[in-house]
Amino acid sequence: MKKFIASVIVCAFAVAMVACGGGKAKEEAAAKAKADSTRAADSVAAATAAAAAAADTTKVDSAAVK
């Protein structure tokens, strides 16, 4: 009977360890998603800055023409 209870406890611990594992893949996916969103935000910021610079250049050029 003691061996049976010990086996059940060992199985319970094994199931608990397997159920709690696999967090590394989720962490890697979260880190990749964060990096992708940061890259996208940087691209949007760069495009906005380029558009603003182009708009400023146009105003300066048209002021110089007048």
C-alpha distances in whole Angstrom, upper triangle without the diagonal:
4,5,5,6,9,10,11,12,14,15,17,19,20,21,23,24,26,27,29,30,34,36,38,40,40,42,44,45,46,48,50,51,52,54,56,57,58,60,61,62,64,66,67,68,70,72,73,74,76,78,79,80,82,83,85,86,88,89,91,92,94,95,97,99,100
4,5,5,6,9,10,11,12,14,15,17,18,20,21,23,24,26,27,29,32,34,36,38,39,40,42,44,44,46,48,49,50,52,54,55,56,58,60,61,62,64,65,67,68,70,71,73,74,76,77,79,80,82,83,85,86,88,89,91,92,93,95,97,98
4,6,5,6,9,10,10,12,14,15,16,18,20,21,22,24,26,27,30,32,34,36,37,38,40,42,43,45,46,47,49,51,52,53,55,57,58,59,61,63,64,65,67,68,70,71,73,74,75,77,79,80,81,83,85,86,87,89,91,92,93,95,97
4,5,5,6,9,10,11,12,14,15,16,18,20,21,22,24,26,29,31,34,35,36,37,39,41,42,44,45,46,48,50,51,52,54,55,57,58,60,61,63,64,66,67,68,70,72,73,74,76,78,79,80,82,84,85,86,88,90,91,92,94,96
4,5,5,6,9,10,10,12,14,15,16,18,20,21,23,24,28,30,32,34,34,36,38,39,40,42,44,45,46,48,49,50,52,54,55,56,58,60,61,62,64,66,67,68,70,71,72,74,76,77,78,80,82,83,84,86,88,89,91,92,94
4,5,5,6,9,10,11,12,14,15,17,18,20,21,23,26,28,30,32,33,34,36,38,38,40,42,43,44,46,48,49,50,52,54,55,56,58,60,61,62,64,65,67,68,70,71,73,74,76,77,79,80,82,83,85,86,87,89,91,93
4,5,5,6,9,10,10,12,14,15,16,18,20,21,24,27,29,30,31,33,35,36,37,39,41,42,43,45,46,48,49,51,52,53,55,57,58,59,61,63,64,65,67,68,70,71,73,74,76,77,79,80,82,83,85,86,88,90,91
4,5,5,6,9,10,10,12,14,15,16,18,20,23,25,28,29,30,32,34,35,36,38,39,40,42,44,45,46,48,50,51,52,54,55,56,58,60,61,62,64,66,67,68,70,72,73,74,76,77,79,80,82,83,85,86,88,90
4,5,5,6,9,10,10,12,14,15,17,18,22,24,26,28,28,30,32,33,34,36,38,39,40,42,43,44,46,48,49,50,52,54,55,56,58,60,61,62,64,65,66,68,70,71,72,74,76,77,78,80,82,83,85,86,88
4,5,5,6,9,10,11,12,14,15,17,20,22,24,26,27,28,30,32,33,34,36,37,39,40,42,43,45,46,48,49,51,52,54,55,57,58,59,61,63,64,65,67,68,70,71,73,75,76,77,79,80,82,83,85,87
4,5,5,6,9,10,11,12,14,15,19,21,23,24,25,27,29,30,31,33,35,36,37,39,40,42,43,45,46,48,49,51,52,54,55,57,58,60,61,63,64,65,67,68,70,72,73,75,76,77,79,80,82,84,85
4,5,5,6,9,10,10,12,14,18,19,22,24,24,26,28,29,30,32,34,34,36,38,39,40,42,44,45,46,48,49,50,52,54,55,56,58,60,61,62,64,66,67,68,70,72,73,74,76,77,79,80,82,84
4,5,5,6,9,10,11,12,16,17,20,22,22,24,26,27,28,30,32,33,34,36,37,38,40,42,43,44,46,48,49,50,52,54,55,56,58,59,60,62,64,65,66,68,70,71,72,74,76,77,78,80,82
4,5,5,6,9,10,11,14,16,18,20,21,22,24,26,27,28,30,31,33,35,36,37,39,40,42,43,45,46,48,49,51,52,54,55,57,58,59,61,63,64,65,67,69,70,71,73,75,76,77,79,81
4,5,5,6,9,10,13,15,18,19,19,21,23,24,25,27,29,30,31,33,35,36,37,39,40,42,43,45,46,48,49,51,52,54,55,57,58,60,61,62,64,66,67,69,70,72,73,74,76,78,79
4,5,5,6,9,12,13,16,18,18,20,22,23,24,26,28,28,30,32,33,34,36,38,39,40,42,43,44,46,48,49,50,52,54,55,56,58,59,61,62,64,65,67,68,70,71,73,74,76,78
4,5,5,6,10,11,14,16,16,18,20,21,22,24,26,27,28,30,31,33,34,36,37,38,40,42,43,44,46,48,49,50,52,53,55,56,58,59,60,62,64,65,67,68,70,71,73,74,76
4,6,5,8,11,13,14,15,17,19,19,21,23,24,25,27,29,30,31,33,34,36,37,39,40,42,43,45,46,48,49,51,52,54,55,57,58,59,61,63,64,66,67,69,70,72,73,75
4,6,8,10,13,14,14,16,18,19,19,22,23,24,26,28,29,30,32,33,34,36,38,39,40,42,44,45,46,48,49,51,52,54,55,56,58,60,61,63,64,66,67,69,70,72,73
4,7,7,11,12,12,13,16,17,17,19,22,22,23,26,27,28,29,31,33,34,35,37,38,40,41,43,44,46,47,49,50,52,53,54,56,58,59,61,62,64,65,66,68,70,71
4,6,8,10,10,12,14,15,16,18,20,21,22,24,25,27,28,30,31,32,34,36,37,38,40,42,43,44,46,48,49,50,52,53,55,56,58,59,61,62,64,65,67,68,70
4,5,6,7,9,11,12,13,15,16,18,19,21,22,24,25,27,28,30,31,32,34,35,37,38,40,41,43,44,46,47,49,50,52,53,55,56,58,59,61,62,64,65,67
4,5,5,6,9,10,11,12,14,15,17,18,20,21,23,24,26,27,29,30,32,33,35,36,37,39,40,42,43,45,46,48,49,51,53,54,55,57,58,60,61,63,65
4,5,5,6,9,10,10,12,14,15,16,18,20,21,22,24,26,27,28,30,31,33,35,36,37,39,40,42,43,45,46,47,49,51,52,53,55,57,58,59,61,63
4,5,5,6,9,10,11,12,14,15,16,18,20,21,22,24,26,27,29,30,31,33,35,36,37,39,40,42,43,45,46,48,49,51,52,54,55,57,58,60,62
4,5,5,6,9,10,10,12,14,15,16,18,20,21,22,24,26,27,28,30,32,33,34,36,37,39,40,42,43,45,46,48,49,51,52,54,55,57,58,60
4,5,5,6,9,10,11,12,14,15,16,18,20,21,22,24,26,27,28,30,31,33,34,36,37,39,40,42,43,45,46,48,49,51,52,54,55,57,59
4,5,5,6,9,10,10,12,14,15,16,18,20,21,22,24,26,27,28,30,31,33,34,36,37,39,40,42,43,45,47,48,49,51,52,54,55,57
4,5,5,6,9,10,10,12,14,15,16,18,20,21,23,24,26,27,28,30,31,33,34,36,37,39,40,42,43,45,46,48,49,51,52,54,56
4,5,5,6,9,10,11,12,14,15,16,18,20,21,22,24,26,27,28,30,31,33,34,36,37,39,40,42,43,45,46,48,49,51,52,54
4,5,5,6,9,10,10,12,14,15,16,18,20,21,22,24,26,27,28,30,31,33,34,36,37,39,41,42,43,45,46,48,49,51,53
4,5,5,6,9,10,10,12,14,15,16,18,20,21,22,24,25,27,28,30,31,33,34,36,37,39,41,42,43,45,46,48,49,51
4,5,5,6,9,10,10,12,14,15,16,18,20,21,22,24,26,27,28,30,31,33,34,36,37,39,40,42,43,45,46,48,50
4,5,5,6,9,10,10,12,14,15,16,18,20,21,22,24,26,27,28,30,31,33,34,36,37,39,40,42,43,45,46,48
4,6,5,6,9,10,10,12,14,15,16,18,20,21,22,24,25,27,28,30,31,33,35,36,37,39,41,42,43,45,47
4,5,5,6,9,10,11,12,14,15,17,18,20,21,23,24,26,27,29,30,31,33,35,36,37,39,41,42,43,45
4,5,5,6,9,10,11,12,14,15,16,18,20,21,22,24,26,27,28,30,32,33,34,36,37,39,40,42,44
4,5,5,6,9,10,10,12,14,15,16,18,20,21,22,24,25,27,28,30,31,33,34,36,37,39,41,42
4,5,5,6,9,10,10,12,14,15,16,18,20,21,22,24,26,27,29,30,31,33,35,36,37,39,41
4,5,5,6,9,10,11,12,14,15,16,18,20,21,22,24,26,27,29,30,31,33,35,36,38,39
4,5,5,6,9,10,10,12,14,15,16,18,20,21,22,24,26,27,28,30,32,33,35,36,38
4,5,5,6,9,10,10,12,14,15,16,18,20,21,22,24,26,27,28,30,31,33,35,36
4,5,5,6,9,10,10,12,14,15,16,18,20,21,23,24,26,27,29,30,31,33,35
4,5,5,6,9,10,10,12,14,15,16,18,20,21,23,24,26,27,29,30,32,33
4,5,5,6,9,10,10,12,14,15,16,18,20,21,22,24,26,27,28,30,32
4,5,5,6,9,10,10,12,14,15,16,18,20,21,22,24,26,27,29,31
4,5,5,6,9,10,10,12,14,15,17,18,20,21,23,24,26,27,29
4,5,5,6,9,10,10,12,14,15,17,18,20,21,23,24,26,27
4,5,5,6,9,10,10,12,14,15,16,18,20,21,22,24,26
4,5,5,6,9,10,10,12,14,15,16,18,20,21,23,25
4,5,5,6,9,10,11,13,14,15,17,18,20,21,23
4,5,5,6,9,10,11,12,14,15,17,18,20,22
4,5,5,6,9,10,11,12,14,15,17,18,20
4,5,5,6,9,10,11,12,14,15,17,19
4,5,5,6,9,10,11,12,14,16,17
4,5,5,6,9,10,11,12,14,16
4,5,5,6,9,10,11,12,15
4,5,5,6,8,10,11,13
4,5,5,6,9,10,11
4,6,5,6,9,10
4,5,5,6,9
4,5,5,7
4,5,5
4,6
4
